[in-house]
Amino acid sequence: MNVIVFEQNESGQKKITGIQNYGTNVHITKVINITDALPEFVDNPKEYISDDFTGDLVLDHLVHPDLSYYLATLCSRKGIPVVASGKKSIHAFNPFTCCGLGLNERLGEYGQQFGLPEYRITLEGKRITSLQVLRGAPCGATWEVLERVVGAEIEEALTLLPREVQYLCVANPSRFDPISGKSPVHYAGDVHCAALKKAIKQAKKQ
């Protein structure tokens, strides 16, 4: 699967590294990094975003809303799905955070491997003896916390894992959701905690 990334001043680098480190058959074939100082309103986004690209998926890590809007509409015309976390567009997938992305067949291998986290766990009594990532955050946090959680008792892990994920989260903590009142960082911790609880429940049934 070929993925194209649009970013400003390397705003997507943490996600790019995570995808490269933890993805399988998901290849970032092009990175368009816009470094220009932009005006408050971009009247002609074509000056910054050319239409001479093709791929299976576009990841929008642009900061300027005018550029994000133009990119989403351009990709819609080209028939390329776009993941634009934390943004609002009818032409893109808009999870609150990258680790909030639900499953969708249009997102191919990327969508199977990255988004709402899923774990497989092994327990020995009340202690976690192994933890495997089935699906995780493209920033890599889902994987990077494993060594800190394996060996912990269940109750400790349910506090430890979300806290460690929040330390690693690169989302803007000031961008609060008006409905839940939570920031993306808190949300990231919550979805990882929920994934761990689900994995624990499944492990206890076995």
C-alpha positions as CSV (number, residue, x, y, z in Angstrom):
1,M,0.0,0.0,0.0
2,N,1.4,3.4,-1.1
3,V,0.9,6.3,1.3
4,I,1.5,10.0,0.7
5,V,2.0,12.4,3.6
6,F,1.3,16.1,3.6
7,E,2.8,18.1,6.5
8,Q,4.0,21.5,7.5
9,N,7.5,22.0,9.1
10,E,7.7,18.2,9.6
11,S,4.5,18.1,11.7
12,G,3.9,14.5,10.7
13,Q,7.4,13.1,11.4
14,K,6.5,11.2,14.5
15,K,3.7,9.4,12.6
16,I,5.9,8.7,9.6
17,T,8.5,7.1,11.9
18,G,5.8,5.0,13.7
19,I,4.4,3.8,10.4
20,Q,7.9,2.9,9.1
21,N,8.8,1.1,12.3
22,Y,5.6,-0.8,13.0
23,G,3.7,-1.1,9.6
24,T,3.8,-4.1,7.3
25,N,3.3,-3.6,3.6
26,V,2.5,0.1,4.2
27,H,5.0,2.2,2.3
28,I,5.3,6.0,2.5
29,T,6.2,6.8,-1.0
30,K,6.2,10.6,-0.9
31,V,6.3,13.3,1.8
32,I,5.3,16.8,0.9
33,N,6.6,19.1,3.6
34,I,5.5,22.8,3.3
35,T,7.9,25.1,5.1
36,D,6.7,28.5,3.7
37,A,5.5,31.1,6.1
38,L,1.8,31.2,5.3
39,P,-0.7,34.1,5.5
40,E,-3.8,33.8,7.7
41,F,-5.9,33.1,4.6
42,V,-4.4,31.1,1.7
43,D,-6.3,32.3,-1.4
44,N,-4.5,30.0,-3.9
45,P,-3.6,26.7,-2.2
46,K,-2.5,25.4,-5.6
47,E,0.7,27.4,-5.0
48,Y,1.6,25.0,-2.2
49,I,-0.1,21.7,-3.2
50,S,0.4,20.3,-6.7
51,D,-2.0,17.8,-8.1
52,D,0.7,15.6,-9.6
53,F,0.6,12.8,-7.0
54,T,-1.0,9.4,-6.9
55,G,-1.3,6.7,-4.2
56,D,-3.6,4.5,-2.2
57,L,-4.0,6.8,0.8
58,V,-3.2,10.4,1.8
59,L,-2.4,11.4,5.4
60,D,-3.1,15.0,6.2
61,H,-0.8,16.5,8.8
62,L,-1.1,20.0,7.5
63,V,-1.7,22.8,10.0
64,H,-3.3,25.5,7.9
65,P,-7.0,24.8,7.5
66,D,-7.2,26.3,4.0
67,L,-4.5,23.8,2.8
68,S,-6.3,20.9,4.5
69,Y,-9.6,21.8,2.9
70,Y,-8.1,22.0,-0.5
71,L,-6.2,18.7,-0.1
72,A,-9.3,16.9,0.9
73,T,-11.3,18.2,-2.0
74,L,-8.5,17.5,-4.4
75,C,-8.1,13.9,-3.2
76,S,-11.9,13.4,-3.4
77,R,-11.7,14.3,-7.1
78,K,-8.7,12.0,-7.6
79,G,-10.5,9.1,-5.7
80,I,-7.9,8.9,-3.0
81,P,-9.0,8.4,0.6
82,V,-7.7,10.9,3.2
83,V,-7.1,10.6,6.9
84,A,-7.2,14.0,8.5
85,S,-7.2,13.5,12.3
86,G,-8.8,16.2,14.4
87,K,-10.3,18.1,11.4
88,K,-13.7,18.4,9.9
89,S,-14.3,17.5,6.3
90,I,-16.9,15.5,4.4
91,H,-14.2,14.5,2.0
92,A,-11.9,12.8,4.6
93,F,-11.8,10.4,7.6
94,N,-11.7,12.7,10.6
95,P,-11.0,10.8,13.9
96,F,-10.5,12.9,17.0
97,T,-7.0,11.5,17.1
98,C,-4.9,9.2,14.9
99,C,-5.5,6.4,17.5
100,G,-9.3,7.0,17.2
101,L,-9.5,5.8,13.6
102,G,-12.2,3.1,13.1
103,L,-11.9,0.3,10.7
104,N,-12.9,0.9,7.1
105,E,-12.1,-1.2,4.0
106,R,-11.2,1.9,2.0
107,L,-8.2,2.4,4.2
108,G,-6.6,-0.9,3.2
109,E,-3.6,-2.2,5.1
110,Y,-3.1,1.1,6.8
111,G,-6.6,0.9,8.3
112,Q,-6.1,-2.7,9.4
113,Q,-2.9,-1.9,11.2
114,F,-3.3,1.7,12.5
115,G,-6.1,3.3,14.4
116,L,-8.1,2.3,17.5
117,P,-5.7,0.1,19.5
118,E,-6.2,-3.6,20.0
119,Y,-4.1,-5.9,22.2
120,R,-3.7,-9.6,22.7
121,I,-2.6,-10.4,26.3
122,T,-1.4,-13.4,28.3
123,L,-2.0,-13.5,32.1
124,E,-0.4,-15.5,34.9
125,G,-2.7,-15.0,37.8
126,K,-3.1,-11.2,38.1
127,R,0.1,-10.4,36.3
128,I,0.5,-9.6,32.6
129,T,3.2,-11.9,31.1
130,S,2.9,-10.8,27.4
131,L,1.2,-8.1,25.4
132,Q,0.9,-8.1,21.7
133,V,-0.3,-5.2,19.5
134,L,-2.9,-6.2,16.9
135,R,-3.6,-2.6,15.9
136,G,-2.1,0.7,17.2
137,A,-1.5,4.4,16.9
138,P,0.7,5.5,14.0
139,C,2.8,7.5,16.3
140,G,4.0,4.2,17.7
141,A,2.9,4.8,21.3
142,T,0.9,1.6,21.4
143,W,4.1,-0.4,20.8
144,E,6.5,1.7,22.8
145,V,4.7,1.2,26.1
146,L,4.8,-2.6,26.0
147,E,8.1,-3.1,27.9
148,R,6.8,-0.8,30.7
149,V,3.6,-2.8,31.1
150,V,4.6,-6.4,30.7
151,G,5.3,-7.8,34.1
152,A,2.9,-5.5,35.9
153,E,-0.2,-6.6,37.8
154,I,-3.5,-5.9,36.1
155,E,-4.6,-3.0,38.4
156,E,-1.3,-1.3,38.1
157,A,-1.2,-1.8,34.3
158,L,-4.7,-0.1,33.9
159,T,-3.2,3.0,35.3
160,L,0.3,2.7,34.0
161,L,-0.4,2.1,30.3
162,P,-2.7,5.1,29.6
163,R,-0.4,7.4,31.6
164,E,2.6,6.3,29.6
165,V,0.7,6.6,26.3
166,Q,-0.2,10.2,27.2
167,Y,3.5,11.0,27.8
168,L,4.3,9.8,24.3
169,C,1.2,11.4,22.6
170,V,2.1,14.1,20.1
171,A,-1.4,15.5,19.7
172,N,-2.1,19.1,20.7
173,P,-3.3,18.9,24.3
174,S,-5.1,22.2,24.1
175,R,-7.5,21.0,21.4
176,F,-10.4,20.0,23.7
177,D,-13.4,18.2,22.5
178,P,-16.4,20.4,23.4
179,I,-18.7,17.3,23.9
180,S,-16.5,15.1,26.1
181,G,-14.4,18.0,27.5
182,K,-11.3,15.9,27.0
183,S,-8.1,16.8,25.1
184,P,-6.6,14.5,22.5
185,V,-4.0,13.4,24.9
186,H,-6.6,12.3,27.5
187,Y,-8.5,10.6,24.7
188,A,-5.4,8.7,23.6
189,G,-5.0,7.4,27.1
190,D,-8.6,6.4,27.4
191,V,-8.7,4.4,24.1
192,H,-5.6,2.5,25.1
193,C,-7.0,1.7,28.5
194,A,-10.2,0.5,26.9
195,A,-8.2,-1.7,24.6
196,L,-6.2,-3.2,27.5
197,K,-9.4,-3.9,29.5
198,K,-10.9,-5.7,26.5
199,A,-7.8,-7.8,26.1
200,I,-7.8,-8.7,29.8
201,K,-11.4,-9.7,29.6
202,Q,-10.7,-12.0,26.6
203,A,-7.6,-13.5,28.2
204,K,-9.6,-14.4,31.4
205,K,-12.1,-16.3,29.2
206,Q,-9.4,-18.6,27.8
